[in-house]
Amino acid sequence: MLKPALRGWDGLLAVLRWTSMAVLAFMMLTICYDAIMRYFFAAPTSWSLEINSFLLVYLAVIGAAEAQRHDAHIRITFFIDKLPVRAKALIALLTGLIGMLFCTILVWRGGLMTFQAWEYGERVSSAFGTPMVYPYGLLPIGFGALALQFLIETCQAAYRLVHPADGKEVSHA
């Protein structure tokens, strides 16, 4: 039962990865288009800066779970690498719990912001007037995904804490 759920999670993260790549390509094209329009034709777009600012938030929060899954964050592990398996597992367990707590708070507060933006019809005060419910909605989605990834890693750390002889993580496959 656990393996299909983890495969489904990996599939969801793959979708988020591909959408992040598409967002990055879109941002590249629209920023280049805006630069050409601004400097060659003296006619900048009214929407490019606004849209790309929100898409940058998308890349940061939606990509966080994928980065955490692949252990792609920058960190210094000199001392942790020298610890025994149980100590590493305990540190990973505490890190996962703190990460889940942090993400839970951000999901809660981001959800409140999103609901209030929807309830009051908040918009960006610009010509494009993007409804703020969309960029605010990225926060609970992205941090919810990150919290789930922390939960998976916390369960793996708990397993390693109980079974240090295995010395490896629970397989995703």
C-alpha positions as CSV (number, residue, x, y, z in Angstrom):
1,M,0.0,0.0,0.0
2,L,2.9,2.4,0.8
3,K,4.7,1.8,-2.5
4,P,1.8,2.9,-4.8
5,A,1.3,6.0,-2.7
6,L,5.0,6.9,-3.0
7,R,4.9,6.2,-6.7
8,G,1.9,8.5,-6.9
9,W,3.8,11.1,-4.9
10,D,6.8,10.8,-7.3
11,G,4.4,11.2,-10.2
12,L,2.9,14.4,-8.7
13,L,6.4,15.8,-8.1
14,A,7.2,14.9,-11.8
15,V,4.2,16.9,-12.9
16,L,5.3,19.8,-10.7
17,R,8.8,19.6,-12.1
18,W,7.6,19.7,-15.7
19,T,5.2,22.6,-15.0
20,S,8.1,24.4,-13.3
21,M,10.2,23.9,-16.4
22,A,7.4,25.2,-18.6
23,V,7.0,28.2,-16.4
24,L,10.7,28.9,-16.6
25,A,10.6,28.7,-20.4
26,F,7.6,31.0,-20.5
27,M,9.4,33.5,-18.2
28,M,12.4,33.4,-20.5
29,L,10.3,34.1,-23.6
30,T,8.2,36.9,-22.0
31,I,11.2,38.7,-20.5
32,C,13.0,38.6,-23.8
33,Y,9.9,39.8,-25.6
34,D,9.5,42.7,-23.1
35,A,13.2,43.6,-23.4
36,I,13.0,43.7,-27.2
37,M,9.8,45.7,-27.1
38,R,11.2,48.1,-24.6
39,Y,14.7,48.8,-26.1
40,F,14.0,48.4,-29.8
41,F,10.5,49.7,-30.2
42,A,10.1,51.9,-27.1
43,A,6.8,50.0,-26.3
44,P,7.3,47.9,-23.1
45,T,4.6,45.5,-22.1
46,S,2.3,46.4,-19.2
47,W,2.0,42.8,-18.0
48,S,5.5,41.1,-18.2
49,L,6.9,42.3,-14.9
50,E,3.8,41.5,-12.9
51,I,3.3,38.1,-14.4
52,N,6.9,37.1,-14.1
53,S,7.1,38.3,-10.5
54,F,4.3,35.9,-9.6
55,L,5.8,33.1,-11.7
56,L,9.0,33.5,-9.7
57,V,7.1,32.8,-6.6
58,Y,5.6,29.7,-8.3
59,L,9.1,28.5,-9.1
60,A,10.3,29.0,-5.5
61,V,7.4,27.4,-3.6
62,I,6.3,24.7,-6.1
63,G,9.9,23.5,-6.8
64,A,10.8,23.3,-3.1
65,A,9.3,19.8,-2.5
66,E,11.0,18.5,-5.6
67,A,14.3,20.0,-4.4
68,Q,13.8,18.5,-1.0
69,R,13.0,15.1,-2.5
70,H,16.3,15.0,-4.4
71,D,18.3,16.5,-1.5
72,A,19.2,19.4,-3.9
73,H,19.3,22.1,-1.3
74,I,22.7,23.6,-0.4
75,R,24.0,22.5,3.0
76,I,27.2,21.7,4.8
77,T,27.4,18.0,6.0
78,F,31.0,17.7,7.1
79,F,30.0,16.9,10.8
80,I,26.8,15.0,10.0
81,D,28.6,12.7,7.7
82,K,30.9,11.6,10.5
83,L,28.1,10.6,12.9
84,P,26.7,7.1,13.4
85,V,23.6,6.0,11.6
86,R,21.3,6.5,14.6
87,A,22.6,10.0,15.3
88,K,22.1,10.9,11.6
89,A,18.6,9.4,11.7
90,L,17.7,11.4,14.9
91,I,18.9,14.6,13.2
92,A,16.9,13.8,10.1
93,L,13.9,13.0,12.3
94,L,14.1,16.4,14.1
95,T,14.7,18.2,10.9
96,G,11.7,16.6,9.3
97,L,9.5,17.5,12.3
98,I,10.6,21.1,12.4
99,G,10.2,21.3,8.6
100,M,6.6,19.9,8.9
101,L,5.8,22.4,11.6
102,F,7.2,25.3,9.6
103,C,5.3,24.2,6.5
104,T,2.1,23.6,8.4
105,I,2.2,27.2,9.7
106,L,2.8,28.5,6.2
107,V,0.0,26.4,4.7
108,W,-2.4,27.8,7.4
109,R,-1.3,31.4,7.1
110,G,-1.1,31.2,3.3
111,G,-4.6,29.6,3.2
112,L,-5.9,32.5,5.3
113,M,-4.3,35.1,3.0
114,T,-5.7,33.2,-0.1
115,F,-9.2,33.1,1.4
116,Q,-9.2,36.8,2.4
117,A,-7.9,37.7,-1.1
118,W,-10.8,35.8,-2.6
119,E,-13.4,37.1,-0.1
120,Y,-12.5,40.7,-0.6
121,G,-11.6,40.5,-4.3
122,E,-8.1,41.8,-3.9
123,R,-6.2,42.7,-7.1
124,V,-2.8,44.1,-7.9
125,S,-3.1,47.9,-8.4
126,S,-1.8,47.8,-12.0
127,A,-3.1,47.9,-15.5
128,F,-3.2,44.1,-15.6
129,G,-4.9,43.8,-12.2
130,T,-4.1,40.2,-11.4
131,P,-6.4,38.8,-8.7
132,M,-4.2,38.1,-5.6
133,V,-6.0,34.9,-4.9
134,Y,-3.8,33.2,-7.5
135,P,-0.3,34.1,-6.3
136,Y,-1.4,33.7,-2.7
137,G,-2.9,30.3,-3.5
138,L,0.6,29.1,-4.5
139,L,1.7,29.3,-0.9
140,P,-0.5,26.6,0.7
141,I,-0.1,24.4,-2.4
142,G,3.7,24.6,-2.4
143,F,4.2,24.4,1.3
144,G,1.7,21.6,1.5
145,A,3.7,19.6,-0.9
146,L,6.9,20.4,1.0
147,A,5.2,19.3,4.2
148,L,4.3,16.0,2.6
149,Q,7.9,15.5,1.5
150,F,9.1,16.3,5.0
151,L,6.6,13.7,6.3
152,I,8.0,11.1,4.0
153,E,11.5,11.9,5.1
154,T,10.5,11.9,8.8
155,C,9.0,8.4,8.4
156,Q,12.2,7.2,6.6
157,A,14.3,8.7,9.4
158,A,12.2,7.0,12.1
159,Y,12.6,3.7,10.3
160,R,16.4,4.2,10.2
161,L,16.3,5.1,13.9
162,V,14.6,1.8,14.8
163,H,16.5,-0.3,12.2
164,P,20.0,1.2,12.1
165,A,21.5,-2.0,10.8
166,D,19.7,-1.5,7.5
167,G,21.7,1.8,7.0
168,K,19.5,2.8,4.1
169,E,16.3,4.6,3.4
170,V,13.0,2.9,2.6
171,S,12.8,2.5,-1.1
172,H,10.5,4.5,-3.3
173,A,10.3,1.9,-6.0
